[in-house]
Structure formats: structure tokens, C-alpha cells
């Protein structure tokens, strides 16, 4: 699930959480809530087809 938060210094950011509640990743701070929501939509759209590069 995605959760949107208000940043202390202003703006908004989101966390992507697993089913067990563990935070998987977080976003940058966006200036508006709408921009944060657009970031979530971009991740939803792009992530399923994103390649994985093993650089280990």
C-alpha cells in the first residue's frame, strides 16, 4: 500500500509498504499533494515493466 504524509518542512511524501507493514521505499518530498499522488501513479505504471540490473 502507499501512504502519503505531510513533511515537517512543508510538502508531501509517500511510503510504499508491504502487506506486513514494512516500509519498502519512500519518495522525495513533493511541493503539492497532487504531485505526490502523481508520483505514486507513475510508480504503479512504470514498476511492473522495470528491468532489474544486478550490480552486485
DSSP file (Angstrom, degrees, kcal/mol; ACC not computed):
  #  RESIDUE AA STRUCTURE BP1 BP2  ACC     N-H-->O    O-->H-N    N-H-->O    O-->H-N    TCO  KAPPA ALPHA  PHI   PSI    X-CA   Y-CA   Z-CA
    1    1 A X              0   0    0      0, 0.0    16,-3.4     0, 0.0     2,-0.4   0.000 360.0 360.0 360.0 157.1    0.0    0.0    0.0
    2    2 A X  E     -A   16   0A   0     14,-0.2     2,-0.4    12,-0.0    14,-0.2  -0.879 360.0-166.1-105.5 140.4    1.0    3.6   -0.4
    3    3 A X  E     -A   15   0A   0     12,-2.3    12,-2.2    -2,-0.4     2,-0.4  -0.995   8.8-148.6-125.3 133.9    0.7    6.1    2.4
    4    4 A X  E     -A   14   0A   0     -2,-0.4     2,-0.3    10,-0.2    10,-0.2  -0.863  18.1-175.1-103.5 135.3    1.0    9.9    1.9
    5    5 A X  E     -A   13   0A   0      8,-3.3     8,-2.1    -2,-0.4     2,-0.5  -0.883  27.0-119.8-125.6 156.1    2.5   12.1    4.6
    6    6 A X  E     -A   12   0A   0     -2,-0.3     6,-0.3     6,-0.2     2,-0.1  -0.860  34.1-127.4 -93.9 128.6    2.9   15.8    5.1
    7    7 A X    >   -     0   0    0      4,-2.2     3,-1.5    -2,-0.5     4,-0.1  -0.473  11.6-126.5 -75.6 146.2    6.6   16.8    5.5
    8    8 A X  T 3  S+     0   0    0      1,-0.3    -1,-0.1    -2,-0.1     3,-0.1   0.863 111.5  46.7 -60.2 -37.5    7.6   18.8    8.6
    9    9 A X  T 3  S-     0   0    0      1,-0.3    -1,-0.3     0, 0.0     2,-0.1   0.386 130.5 -82.3 -86.7   4.6    9.3   21.5    6.4
   10   10 A X  S <  S+     0   0    0     -3,-1.5    -1,-0.3     1,-0.2     2,-0.1  -0.100  88.7  63.6 106.6 151.5    6.3   21.6    4.0
   11   11 A X  S    S-     0   0    0     20,-0.2    -4,-2.2    -3,-0.1     2,-0.3  -0.435  72.9 -86.0  94.4-171.3    5.3   19.5    1.1
   12   12 A X  E     +AB   6  30A   0     18,-2.5    18,-3.9    -6,-0.3     2,-0.3  -0.959  32.4 179.0-139.6 151.5    4.3   15.8    0.9
   13   13 A X  E     -A    5   0A   0     -8,-2.1    -8,-3.3    -2,-0.3     2,-0.3  -0.942  14.7-140.1-145.5 167.2    6.0   12.4    0.5
   14   14 A X  E     -A    4   0A   0     14,-0.4    13,-2.3    -2,-0.3     2,-0.4  -0.923   1.1-149.8-132.1 157.9    4.9    8.8    0.3
   15   15 A X  E     -AC   3  26A   0    -12,-2.2   -12,-2.3    -2,-0.3     2,-0.6  -0.952  12.1-144.0-118.1 143.4    5.9    5.4    1.6
   16   16 A X  E     -AC   2  25A   0      9,-2.5     8,-3.2    -2,-0.4     9,-1.3  -0.958  26.9-167.2-103.0 123.0    5.3    2.1   -0.2
   17   17 A X  E     - C   0  23A   0    -16,-3.4     6,-0.2    -2,-0.6     5,-0.1  -0.867  15.9-127.2-116.9 146.8    4.6   -0.6    2.4
   18   18 A X    >   -     0   0    0      4,-2.8     3,-2.1    -2,-0.3    -1,-0.0  -0.271  41.2 -93.9 -77.4 171.1    4.4   -4.4    2.2
   19   19 A X  T 3  S+     0   0    0      1,-0.3    -1,-0.1     2,-0.1    -2,-0.0   0.757 126.9  55.8 -59.3 -26.7    1.5   -6.3    3.4
   20   20 A X  T 3  S-     0   0    0      2,-0.1    -1,-0.3     1,-0.0    -2,-0.0   0.388 122.2-105.3 -88.6   4.1    3.2   -6.8    6.8
   21   21 A X  S <  S+     0   0    0     -3,-2.1     2,-0.2     1,-0.3    -2,-0.1   0.371  72.2 143.8  91.6  -4.8    3.6   -3.1    7.2
   22   22 A X        -     0   0    0      1,-0.1    -4,-2.8    -5,-0.1     2,-0.4  -0.496  55.3-117.6 -71.6 135.0    7.3   -3.0    6.5
   23   23 A X  E     +C   17   0A   0     -6,-0.2    -6,-0.2    -2,-0.2     3,-0.1  -0.604  31.7 179.8 -74.4 123.6    8.4    0.2    4.6
   24   24 A X  E     -     0   0A   0     -8,-3.2     2,-0.3    -2,-0.4    -7,-0.2   0.828  62.5 -22.2 -92.4 -38.8    9.8   -0.9    1.2
   25   25 A X  E     -C   16   0A   0     -9,-1.3    -9,-2.5     0, 0.0    -1,-0.4  -0.978  55.1-143.2-162.6 169.6   10.7    2.5   -0.2
   26   26 A X  E     -C   15   0A   0     -2,-0.3   -11,-0.2   -11,-0.2     2,-0.1  -0.935  17.2-123.9-139.4 162.8    9.9    6.2    0.1
   27   27 A X        -     0   0    0    -13,-2.3     2,-0.1    -2,-0.3     9,-0.0  -0.381  28.9 -96.0 -97.7 175.9    9.7    9.2   -2.2
   28   28 A X        -     0   0    0     -2,-0.1     2,-0.6     1,-0.1   -14,-0.4  -0.276  55.9 -85.9 -72.9 174.5   11.3   12.5   -2.5
   29   29 A X        -     0   0    0    -16,-0.1     2,-0.3    -2,-0.1   -16,-0.2  -0.803  45.5-156.1 -89.0 125.7    9.4   15.5   -1.0
   30   30 A X  B     -B   12   0A   0    -18,-3.9   -18,-2.5    -2,-0.6   -23,-0.2  -0.707  18.9-131.2 -98.8 151.8    6.9   17.0   -3.4
   31   31 A X  S    S+     0   0    0     -2,-0.3     2,-0.3   -20,-0.2   -20,-0.2   0.787  89.4  31.3 -74.6 -26.6    5.6   20.5   -3.2
   32   32 A X  S  > S-     0   0    0    -20,-0.1     4,-1.7     1,-0.1   -20,-0.2  -0.917  75.0-124.4-130.8 157.1    2.0   19.6   -3.5
   33   33 A X  H  > S+     0   0    0     -2,-0.3     4,-2.4     1,-0.2     5,-0.2   0.871 113.9  57.0 -64.3 -36.8   -0.2   16.6   -2.5
   34   34 A X  H  > S+     0   0    0      1,-0.2     4,-2.1     2,-0.2    -1,-0.2   0.877 105.0  51.0 -63.0 -37.4   -1.3   16.3   -6.2
   35   35 A X  H  > S+     0   0    0      2,-0.2     4,-2.0     1,-0.2    -1,-0.2   0.893 109.2  50.7 -67.4 -38.8    2.4   15.9   -7.2
   36   36 A X  H  X S+     0   0    0     -4,-1.7     4,-1.9     2,-0.2    -2,-0.2   0.912 110.4  49.5 -63.1 -42.2    2.9   13.2   -4.6
   37   37 A X  H  X S+     0   0    0     -4,-2.4     4,-2.2     1,-0.2    -2,-0.2   0.876 109.1  52.3 -63.8 -37.8   -0.2   11.4   -5.9
   38   38 A X  H  X S+     0   0    0     -4,-2.1     4,-2.1     2,-0.2    -1,-0.2   0.867 106.7  54.1 -66.3 -35.7    1.1   11.7   -9.5
   39   39 A X  H  X S+     0   0    0     -4,-2.0     4,-2.1     2,-0.2    -2,-0.2   0.901 107.7  49.9 -62.9 -41.2    4.4   10.2   -8.3
   40   40 A X  H  X S+     0   0    0     -4,-1.9     4,-2.5     1,-0.2    -2,-0.2   0.931 110.2  49.9 -61.9 -45.6    2.5    7.2   -6.9
   41   41 A X  H  X S+     0   0    0     -4,-2.2     4,-2.0     1,-0.2    -1,-0.2   0.876 108.6  53.2 -62.4 -36.8    0.7    6.8  -10.1
   42   42 A X  H  X S+     0   0    0     -4,-2.1     4,-2.8     2,-0.2     5,-0.3   0.912 109.3  48.5 -64.1 -42.5    4.0    6.9  -12.0
   43   43 A X  H  X S+     0   0    0     -4,-2.1     4,-2.5     1,-0.2     5,-0.3   0.927 111.2  50.3 -63.3 -44.3    5.4    4.1   -9.9
   44   44 A X  H  X S+     0   0    0     -4,-2.5     4,-0.6     1,-0.2    -1,-0.2   0.885 116.2  42.5 -59.5 -38.8    2.3    2.0  -10.3
   45   45 A X  H  < S+     0   0    0     -4,-2.0     4,-0.3    -5,-0.2    -2,-0.2   0.891 123.7  33.3 -75.9 -41.5    2.5    2.5  -14.1
   46   46 A X  H >< S+     0   0    0     -4,-2.8     3,-1.2    -5,-0.2     4,-0.5   0.852 102.7  70.8 -88.5 -37.2    6.3    2.0  -14.6
   47   47 A X  H >< S+     0   0    0     -4,-2.5     3,-1.4    -5,-0.3    -1,-0.1   0.831  87.7  62.2 -57.2 -40.8    7.3   -0.5  -11.9
   48   48 A X  T 3< S+     0   0    0     -4,-0.6    -1,-0.3    -5,-0.3    -2,-0.1   0.826 115.3  33.4 -58.7 -28.8    5.7   -3.7  -13.4
   49   49 A X  T <  S+     0   0    0     -3,-1.2    -1,-0.3    -4,-0.3     2,-0.2   0.340  87.8 125.1-107.0   7.2    7.9   -3.4  -16.5
   50   50 A X    <   -     0   0    0     -3,-1.4     2,-0.1    -4,-0.5    -3,-0.0  -0.473  59.4-125.7 -71.3 132.7   11.0   -2.0  -15.0
   51   51 A X        -     0   0    0     -2,-0.2     2,-0.5     1,-0.0    -1,-0.1  -0.364  15.1-131.9 -73.1 157.9   14.1   -4.1  -15.6
   52   52 A X        -     0   0    0     -2,-0.1     2,-0.6     2,-0.0    -1,-0.0  -0.960  15.6-163.1-112.0 125.7   16.3   -5.3  -12.8
   53   53 A X        -     0   0    0     -2,-0.5     2,-0.9     2,-0.0    -2,-0.0  -0.939   9.6-149.7-110.1 113.5   20.1   -4.7  -13.1
   54   54 A X        +     0   0    0     -2,-0.6    -2,-0.0     1,-0.1     0, 0.0  -0.738  23.9 168.8 -84.9 108.5   22.1   -6.9  -10.7
   55   55 A X              0   0    0     -2,-0.9    -1,-0.1     1,-0.2    -2,-0.0   0.124 360.0 360.0-107.1  18.9   25.2   -4.8  -10.0
   56   56 A X              0   0    0      0, 0.0    -1,-0.2     0, 0.0    -2,-0.0   0.484 360.0 360.0 -79.5 360.0   26.5   -7.0   -7.1
